Amino acid sequence: GGMAAGGIKLAVPGRHGRRWSDGVAVGIMAVLVLSGAWFVHRYAVDALWFDQLSDVHLVGLLRSGHLTFADLWAQHNENRILVQNLVVVVLAQTTHLDVRWEIWLSFLALVGAAGLVVAAHRQRTPERGLLAYVPVVVLVLSMSAGLEDALFAFDLGWYVVVLTLAASVFLLCRPATSRLTLSGAVLCAAVGTVSSAQGFMIWPAGLVALLCLRSRWTAVVAWVGAGAVVVAVFFVGFDPAQSGATPSYAGTHLLRAVGFALSIVGDVVPGMVGPSAVVAGRSAVLGVAVVAALVVGVVACARRRFPGGSAAGLALATFGLCFVASSAVGRAQLGFVAAERYSLFALFIWVGAYLVLLSLVPARPFQEFRGRSSDGDRPRAGVRGWRRPSWIVVCWVVLGMALVVVSLAGARSALHYGDAFAGILHQATAVEANAAGVSDALLVKTLYPSLEPYGALGGRLARGYVDQTQALHLGPFSTSVPGELRRQGLPDSITLQVLRPPADAVLHGTVTLDAGAYLLPFAERLTFTVTGGPMRWRSPVPIAVGYPTGYGMLATWDT
């Protein structure tokens, strides 16, 4: 409150309510951070698997004294992973390359990104309560959309990109932009670019933010020029043949590429069970709805000259759309099952659309919805309030609810994924520990499946990685775990394992069935059977059909 002329004290409405709502919002966000930390602690596994095995060669060069900058700058598929390689060098010297530290760094980067996204939007609308930003944090820190990829330590580069994206947008959207903030944004974008190829998308996202804010032309030119220099440096010595992308496929299968792109947008919470075409159809419909909400918000913001923090939201959505478009061009040939792999970046389309719509909503919408004006009295007829932007508010509320619902709905599938992925990594460690008695084919299938097309050469490469890992005492081989695994030998179920339900479980109602699919030949479906039980079945009785997902072969069974 304050003192007006004549000593009359004026009350400022909503202050205590604002404090209460902000306290609730901070509490919810703290719970999300703690639940994410629990998820990482519960499912992080110290195992060198798949692309992570390429770090073994890097550590070997470090230990022999032959590591050069060229090795750190070396191309990995279509990426430069300089930042990630530097982290590997530090961890090799301090923890024997315990990759759980990389997983924790990914988690911290995601938490920082969530905070910067909220700050980027709110710094231009400081009067808005934190409760309006809870759906954003719920989605970004959700186990299913934001944290699943963190369990694969090699994806650290992705999370560096996410953090540098959020930092760049935050700096570019400062109310008072200076040379210092612009230089900081350029530095963050450059770091993201040399962390993973997805960092390229930060540059168009930043350009959109500057244009929406009607920044000085010198700032726009400096941003574009810096981006051109960084991109040019990135492509020095670049070999397109290593990227694995096939843009010609998208050109000849345009409708399939568009469907793949929409599936990526809608599949921010992976784990829907069913034939891949059916799942892709559901995801594509959801993707169309989210893009439509974004278009509605952008058109409305353009008419109002991009108010509040709409520039931040549109920049984040631009990043996600650029990523989806590039993925559709280069990865559509992998099929719809691969769409769920990219949910970490697609979620920024959702977040961006939500923040764009939020910029059009009054700071205290629910107070105005109750029919009260800014001074707390009933408004007179014709006073502008909630009713005029009702169509915007409806989109905002629906999209906010969707962010929360899909995040909570995906929590269960995220736990299934954690169990399944941890099981795969434990199996990989068991195979590595018993590599002397394992065929090259099994080594490749369990440790580095992408080497299978290379036949005998792929087997020799996989065995070389394992031998070097053991010789350098990296990851689990710096502990007593491999010795215990050698005494136990390979499990009988190494080629096929039912991951869920666990052994001796008592089941009720409808349950999820999950079988390890990474060790299976490629299959469209898998039949689950049961024997024994109260009916004393002697022959296997089919009970469900599983379909391939990122978690394994999933099915549901009404017991």
C-alpha positions, 0 to 999 in steps of 0.5 A: 500500500501507499499514502495518497494526498490527504493521508488516505492509505490506498490498498494495492489489490492482489499483492498478497494473492500474488505472493501466495501464488508465486510461493505455490509456483516456486514450490511446484517448480522445486518439486519438479526439480527434485523429481527430475533429480530422483529420476536421474539418480534412479536410472543413471548407469555407468556404462559405455555403450553405442556412440559413447564408445567413440570417447574411448579412442579420445581417452586413449590419445589423451593417455598416450600424450598424442591428443591434439585440437584436431581430435577434439574438433573431429566430426562425429556424424554431422556434428562438431562436439568440441564442448562434449569432448572437453568434458570427456577429457576432464572426466577421464582425468578425474573419474575414469570417465564415469558417464554418470557425471555427464548425465548429471551435467545434462540434468543441470543444463536442462534445469538452467534452461528452464529457468532462463526460458521463464526469465527471458519471457518474464523480464519484459512482463515483470508484473506477471505471476510465476504461476503462469509459467508452471506449465512451461517448467512442467514440460521442460523438466518432465521425465518423458519429454525433457529427461529421457534423453539425458540417460544416454550420457552421449546426448550431453551435447544436446543439453548444452545446445538447449542451455545455450539457446535459452541463454541466447534468447534471454540476453537478446530479449533484455529490456536494455540491449547493449553490446555486452548482452549481444556479445554474450548471446553470440558467445552462447550461440557459438558454444551451442553450434560447436556442441551439436549440429542442432546449435545451428538453429539458435542463429535463426531463433535469435534473428527472429527475436531481434526482428520482433523487438525491432532492434537496431539494424547494427545489432541485426547485422552483427548477429547475422555476421557472427552467425555466418562466421561461426557456420563457416568455421564449422564447415572447415574440413567437413565431410557431408558423407559422414552425416548419414542424412538423405535429403533426396528421400524427402524430395521424393516422399514429400507427404511422408516427410511432412507427416514425419515432421508433424509426428515429431511435433506431436510426439513430445511425450513418447511411449504411445503403444500400437502399430507405428503408423497409428502412433504416427497418426495420433502424433501428427494430429497433435502436432497440427493442433500445436502448430495451429495454436502457434499460428493463432498466437503469432498473427495476434501478436503481429497485429499488436506489434509483438507485446511483452515477452512474445519475442522470446516465445517466437524465438523458441518456437522458431528453433523447434520448427527449424529443427523439425524441418531439418530432421524431416529432410535428413531423417524421414527415411528412418520411419515414424518410430524414430520421431520420438527420438527428437522430443527434447527439441520439439518441446520448444515448439510447444513452449514457444506457442504457450509463451506467445499466447501468454503475452496476449493474456492480461497479467491477472486474467482470473481477477478480470475473469471474475469481473473486477477491474484493476482497482478491485471494483465491478467494471462498468459496461464497456470496460475492456476486460477478459471478454475481448481476447476470449479466443486467445485466452481459450487457446492459452488455457487449452495449450497450458492444460495440454502441456501439463497433461501430456507431461504427467501422462508421460511420467509412467512411460518415462519410468518404463523407459528408465527400467528398460534403458537401464536394463539394456546398459546393464546387459551391455556391461555384462557382454563387455565384461565377458567379451572374451567368450562372446562372438563379434556378432553379439558384441556388435548387436549389444554394444554398437548396433550401427556397426552391423552393416559393416559385417566382420569389420564392424565386429573387429571395431567393436572388439577393439573398443571393448579391449581399449576400455578394459585396458584404460580402466574406463567407466565400470572397468575402474570398479569391481563390477566387471569381475563380479559379472565375469564370475556370474557369466552371461545371463541366459536371456541375453538375446531376449529379456522381458523387462516388465513385469519383473519376475514373480510379480503379482499382476492385477488389472491392465498391465504394461508388457515390455521386452528388450528390443535392442537385442532382437532382429528388426521386427514389426511386432512381438507376441507375448505368451504365458504358461502355467497360472491358475488355468494351468496352461502347458503350452504358451498362450498368446496374450498380447502383441508388442510393437517397437518403441524407444522403450522396447517392444511394448504391449498392454494386457488385461489380466 
